[in-house]
Amino acid sequence: MPFPCHRHSSHDQRRDRRDSHSGLHKKRRTPQNIVIGGLAGALPPAIGWAAVTGSLGLPPLVLVAIIFLWTPPHFWALSLYRVEDYARARIPMLPVVSGKPETRRQIVIYTVLVVGCGFAPAILGFAGPLYLAANAGIGLWFLVQSLRVAAERDTAREPQARRLFGVSILYLFALFAALLVEAGVGIAPIAPLVAG
């Protein structure tokens, strides 16, 4: 035998596979799949910060929160105009399980939360004026577009949801690009309004 291996019974292997993938199974079985999966997708800032600094502080946790709150309106916008695909695949996305009106409501709620949370890096003193302008400007666009999704009349083609999907990508890109540019060119963070 060229590679050492640990012998498991088929029952043990099934149990191990089930236990190691229980999050994935839960993700595929609940309309909150995007929220559950969003945490895993939001962790890279914390992982990178810990790898570089050897510690975990408030700044990466705030960035994790921003990505976590951004994920639902981003993917629920996509799910509004791909609802039939998700239904055929039996993936319980929110519009499949709870309907499009509830999905629109949740998109607005999460967009308000993410744009509000987006101000935290400036308020806590680890982002500067470029970041603040990006969050305020593109964040306003994100909010307005989420309200347009909520008022959508073309529920077959969902043009407002398609636009929101694109705006959400631009929003998150702009926030992180602003942080990188500020750090790269030496733009000082805004003095903290709240002690972190």
C-alpha positions as CSV (number, residue, x, y, z in Angstrom):
1,M,0.0,0.0,0.0
2,P,1.8,3.2,-1.1
3,F,0.0,5.6,1.2
4,P,-0.8,5.1,4.8
5,C,-4.5,5.4,5.5
6,H,-6.8,5.2,8.4
7,R,-9.4,2.5,7.9
8,H,-13.0,3.5,8.6
9,S,-16.1,1.5,8.2
10,S,-18.5,2.8,5.6
11,H,-20.7,3.9,8.5
12,D,-17.8,5.9,10.0
13,Q,-17.0,7.4,6.6
14,R,-20.7,8.5,6.1
15,R,-20.8,10.0,9.6
16,D,-17.5,11.9,9.1
17,R,-18.6,13.2,5.7
18,R,-22.0,14.2,7.2
19,D,-20.4,16.0,10.1
20,S,-17.7,17.7,8.0
21,H,-20.3,18.9,5.5
22,S,-23.2,19.7,7.9
23,G,-22.9,23.4,7.2
24,L,-23.1,22.7,3.5
25,H,-26.2,20.5,4.0
26,K,-27.8,23.1,6.1
27,K,-27.0,25.8,3.6
28,R,-28.7,23.8,0.9
29,R,-31.8,23.1,3.0
30,T,-32.8,26.5,4.4
31,P,-33.8,29.8,2.9
32,Q,-31.2,31.5,5.1
33,N,-28.5,29.7,3.0
34,I,-27.0,33.0,1.9
35,V,-26.7,34.2,5.5
36,I,-25.2,30.9,6.7
37,G,-22.7,30.9,3.8
38,G,-22.1,34.6,4.1
39,L,-20.0,34.2,7.2
40,A,-17.6,31.8,5.6
41,G,-17.3,34.2,2.6
42,A,-16.8,37.1,4.9
43,L,-13.8,35.7,6.9
44,P,-10.9,36.5,4.6
45,P,-10.1,39.9,6.1
46,A,-9.9,38.4,9.6
47,I,-7.8,35.5,8.3
48,G,-5.4,37.8,6.4
49,W,-5.1,40.2,9.3
50,A,-4.4,37.3,11.8
51,A,-1.8,35.9,9.4
52,V,0.1,39.2,9.0
53,T,-0.2,40.5,12.6
54,G,-0.6,37.4,14.7
55,S,-3.6,38.9,16.4
56,L,-7.2,39.8,15.7
57,G,-8.4,43.3,16.3
58,L,-11.5,45.4,15.7
59,P,-10.7,46.5,12.1
60,P,-10.8,43.1,10.5
61,L,-13.9,42.2,12.4
62,V,-15.7,45.3,11.1
63,L,-14.6,44.3,7.6
64,V,-16.0,40.8,8.1
65,A,-19.3,42.4,9.3
66,I,-19.5,44.5,6.2
67,I,-19.0,41.5,3.8
68,F,-21.4,39.4,5.9
69,L,-24.1,42.1,5.7
70,W,-23.4,42.7,2.0
71,T,-23.8,39.1,0.9
72,P,-27.6,38.7,1.3
73,P,-28.7,41.7,-0.8
74,H,-26.1,40.8,-3.4
75,F,-27.1,37.2,-3.8
76,W,-30.8,37.8,-3.2
77,A,-30.8,40.3,-6.1
78,L,-29.4,37.5,-8.3
79,S,-31.9,35.0,-7.0
80,L,-34.8,37.4,-7.9
81,Y,-34.0,37.1,-11.6
82,R,-32.9,33.5,-11.5
83,V,-35.7,32.2,-9.3
84,E,-36.8,29.5,-11.7
85,D,-33.3,28.1,-11.9
86,Y,-33.1,27.8,-8.1
87,A,-36.5,26.3,-8.0
88,R,-35.6,23.7,-10.6
89,A,-32.4,22.9,-8.7
90,R,-34.4,22.6,-5.5
91,I,-32.2,25.2,-3.8
92,P,-34.4,27.0,-1.2
93,M,-33.3,30.5,-2.0
94,L,-35.5,33.2,-0.3
95,P,-37.7,34.0,-3.3
96,V,-38.3,30.3,-3.9
97,V,-39.4,29.7,-0.3
98,S,-40.8,33.0,0.9
99,G,-41.7,34.8,-2.4
100,K,-40.4,37.8,-4.2
101,P,-42.1,40.4,-2.0
102,E,-40.4,39.1,1.2
103,T,-37.0,38.9,-0.7
104,R,-37.4,42.5,-1.8
105,R,-38.1,43.6,1.8
106,Q,-35.0,41.7,3.1
107,I,-32.8,43.2,0.4
108,V,-33.8,46.7,1.6
109,I,-33.2,45.8,5.3
110,Y,-29.8,44.3,4.6
111,T,-28.7,47.1,2.3
112,V,-29.5,49.6,5.0
113,L,-27.5,47.5,7.5
114,V,-24.5,47.1,5.3
115,V,-24.3,50.8,4.2
116,G,-24.7,51.8,7.9
117,C,-22.0,49.4,8.9
118,G,-19.9,50.7,6.1
119,F,-19.4,53.9,8.0
120,A,-17.8,52.1,10.9
121,P,-14.2,52.0,9.6
122,A,-14.3,55.8,9.3
123,I,-16.1,56.3,12.7
124,L,-13.6,54.0,14.4
125,G,-10.6,55.8,12.9
126,F,-9.1,53.2,10.5
127,A,-10.4,54.6,7.2
128,G,-10.0,58.0,5.6
129,P,-11.9,60.5,3.5
130,L,-11.6,58.5,0.3
131,Y,-13.2,55.5,2.0
132,L,-15.9,57.7,3.6
133,A,-16.7,59.2,0.2
134,A,-17.0,55.8,-1.4
135,N,-19.3,54.4,1.3
136,A,-21.5,57.6,1.2
137,G,-21.7,58.0,-2.5
138,I,-21.9,54.4,-3.8
139,G,-23.7,53.4,-0.6
140,L,-26.4,55.9,-1.4
141,W,-26.7,54.4,-4.9
142,F,-26.8,50.9,-3.4
143,L,-29.7,52.1,-1.1
144,V,-31.6,53.8,-3.9
145,Q,-31.2,50.8,-6.1
146,S,-32.5,48.5,-3.3
147,L,-35.6,50.7,-3.1
148,R,-36.1,50.4,-6.8
149,V,-35.9,46.6,-6.4
150,A,-38.6,46.9,-3.7
151,A,-40.8,48.8,-6.1
152,E,-40.1,46.6,-9.2
153,R,-43.0,46.2,-11.6
154,D,-41.4,43.9,-14.1
155,T,-41.3,40.8,-11.9
156,A,-40.6,38.5,-14.9
157,R,-37.3,40.1,-16.1
158,E,-36.3,41.9,-12.8
159,P,-34.2,44.7,-14.4
160,Q,-33.8,46.5,-11.1
161,A,-32.5,43.4,-9.4
162,R,-30.0,42.9,-12.2
163,R,-28.8,46.5,-11.7
164,L,-28.6,46.0,-7.9
165,F,-26.5,43.0,-8.4
166,G,-24.0,45.1,-10.4
167,V,-24.2,48.0,-8.0
168,S,-23.5,45.7,-5.1
169,I,-20.3,44.4,-6.7
170,L,-19.2,48.0,-7.4
171,Y,-20.0,49.0,-3.8
172,L,-17.9,46.3,-2.1
173,F,-15.0,46.7,-4.6
174,A,-15.0,50.5,-4.0
175,L,-14.8,50.2,-0.3
176,F,-11.9,47.8,-0.3
177,A,-10.1,49.7,-3.1
178,A,-10.5,52.9,-1.1
179,L,-8.9,51.2,1.9
180,L,-6.0,50.0,-0.3
181,V,-5.5,53.3,-2.0
182,E,-5.5,55.2,1.3
183,A,-2.9,52.8,2.8
184,G,-0.8,52.8,-0.4
185,V,-0.6,56.6,-0.9
186,G,-0.6,57.5,2.8
187,I,-4.0,59.1,3.2
188,A,-4.4,59.4,7.0
189,P,-7.5,57.8,8.6
190,I,-10.2,60.1,10.0
191,A,-9.8,60.8,13.7
192,P,-12.0,58.2,15.5
193,L,-15.4,59.5,16.6
194,V,-15.8,56.5,18.8
195,A,-13.0,54.7,20.7
196,G,-12.4,51.3,19.2
